[in-house]
Amino acid sequence: MSSGHSHHPTEDYSKAFAIGIALNLGFVAIEAIYAARASSMALFADAGHNLSDVLGLVVAWAGAAMARKSSTARFTYGFKKASILAALINALFLLVAVGAIIAEAVRRLAEPAPTQANVVMIVAAIGIAVNGITALLFARGQSNDINIRGAFLHMGADAAVSAAVVVSGLAMLLTGQLWIDPVMSLIVAGVILWGSFGLLKESVWLSLAGVPSGISLDEVEFELARIEDVAQVHHIHVWPLSTTETALTAHVVAPKVKSTDELLGRIRVMVHDRFGIEHSTVQIERENQRDADC
């Protein structure tokens, strides 16, 4: 039996997290000040929402940092799954944020109240810039790391909410219709909910050690069986170690192979290059032991 470990540390987004947290804390302070001046409960609520997003960034940063820590005698794979937990927590945060937006929108539909639309629009425009810049900090990594995607979606969702506030504020100034703002909030909440469902589904999937998306277990077995000297493959397991690293274990029947080390090397290279699997542990069998316990 042999274990192949090709270590490719995940990219460090510490600087992006620090900048994002600083920008958003500053924006929360600005919102709170202008909410008091404009007597806008909507701005107060949004300030609280943005403060929760700062917490989301902190959680994502902590998960990413823990995933980079070395293994210990008690945690032999390190703390890589912390990034999966962080992605799951952020997916839940998004759902809570959507619930808060919907609750506030329904309340404002039932009890419409005038606000200083011009002040709200100015603050929301600042929010578009702050949240948009923060989202861009994570844009590159969100395609292959669901923890980074969680941070990206949080900031992108906030930018969308701020944009909706600007549009609805302008519409209210032109028409005087107070119902426009809460209706726009409900539309944005629906868009965020739709976009966050994929993050929630994948983070739960990875938390349960499901085969990562983009990898087919049947295809892995097929490619292993195609390798020269391999007669049969069984007891294959593929699971995520973190949001960016994947592991594999398998039993390979190779009754006529001359060098098991050379075969293990070929297997390790194939699963890494073909499927991006960083950690492979393969047992070579001279005879089929399919019925043995795994």
NORKACOR-V615433 format. One record per helix or strand. SS is the DSSP state (h for helix, s for strand). FROM is the first residue (numbers start at 1). TO is the last residue. If there is no record, write none. Layout:
((SS;FROM;TO) (SS;FROM;TO))
//
This chain:
((s;2;5) (h;14;38) (h;41;67) (h;82;110) (h;117;137) (h;146;175) (h;179;207) (h;217;226) (s;232;240) (s;246;253) (h;260;275) (s;279;285))
//
